[in-house]
Amino acid sequence: AGTGKFFVGGNWKCNGTKESINKLVSDLNSATLESDVDVVVSPPFIYIDQVINSLTSRIEVAAQNSWIGKGGAFTGEISVEQLKDVGCKWVILGHSERRHIIGEDDQFIGKKAAYALSQGVGVIACIGELLEEREAGKTSDVCFRQLKAYADAVPSWDNIVIAYEPVWAIGTGKVATPEQAQEVHVAVRDWLSKNVSAEVASKTRIIYGGSVNGGNSAELAKKGDIDGFLVGGASLKGPEFATIINSVT
Ligand code: PEP
């Protein structure tokens, strides 16, 4: 782990029912969690209120998306103001599923990040390359292009956690090796140092996501620039998610 406080997010994606989420919340409420870790879970919008009303305040809640500006006539969207109203402190933006399945582009995501931050909601800002981009040697180009879109839009990095999530590792069971993840985290930090500031580079937490589970998190957590994880599938299992949280070193 790095020098910043370890940060572990659980992205539940479009999974769960009232009943299964009740069970997951109760497992999380009874889990023993290392105190020196920020923990956030991200339920589907429709269950956020249920989760906030039943989950221990030890764990904060993130939305999986938010609207680009103030709410109003935007059918089907959820505004940052509404997220705040129900007690949501974070939002995941730029997730690869939103980039590559829904078609959100870098600038749209950057603007969403800026708006959420302007309202005091923290941003888990995702970046990451596709398999063909990695194979073509374009991993840094892609990550830096995505980072630049955030940097061009946001006034400050105080409330941002960067999630490096190689798309080929998400939901595939194919985790990046600790060395592969560390290499990109170092490159991201270096980019921040050159393009934002040395202070932001050293303070910003860079977490890894992509098939993290209770069996591989400890090795990944040993790397000096891995400040935590964004976890999909394994965050749906309370005890395993707790193991990942407790892999902080
Ligand atoms: C994610 O969706 O952010 C993710 C990392 O998923 P998984 O852990 O299932 O690969």
Boltz pocket constraint, residues with backbone or C-beta under 6 A from the ligand:
constraints:
  - pocket:
      binder: B
      contacts: [[A, 11], [A, 165], [A, 169], [A, 170], [A, 171], [A, 172], [A, 173], [A, 209], [A, 210], [A, 211], [A, 212], [A, 230], [A, 231], [A, 232], [A, 233], [A, 234]]
      max_distance: 6.0
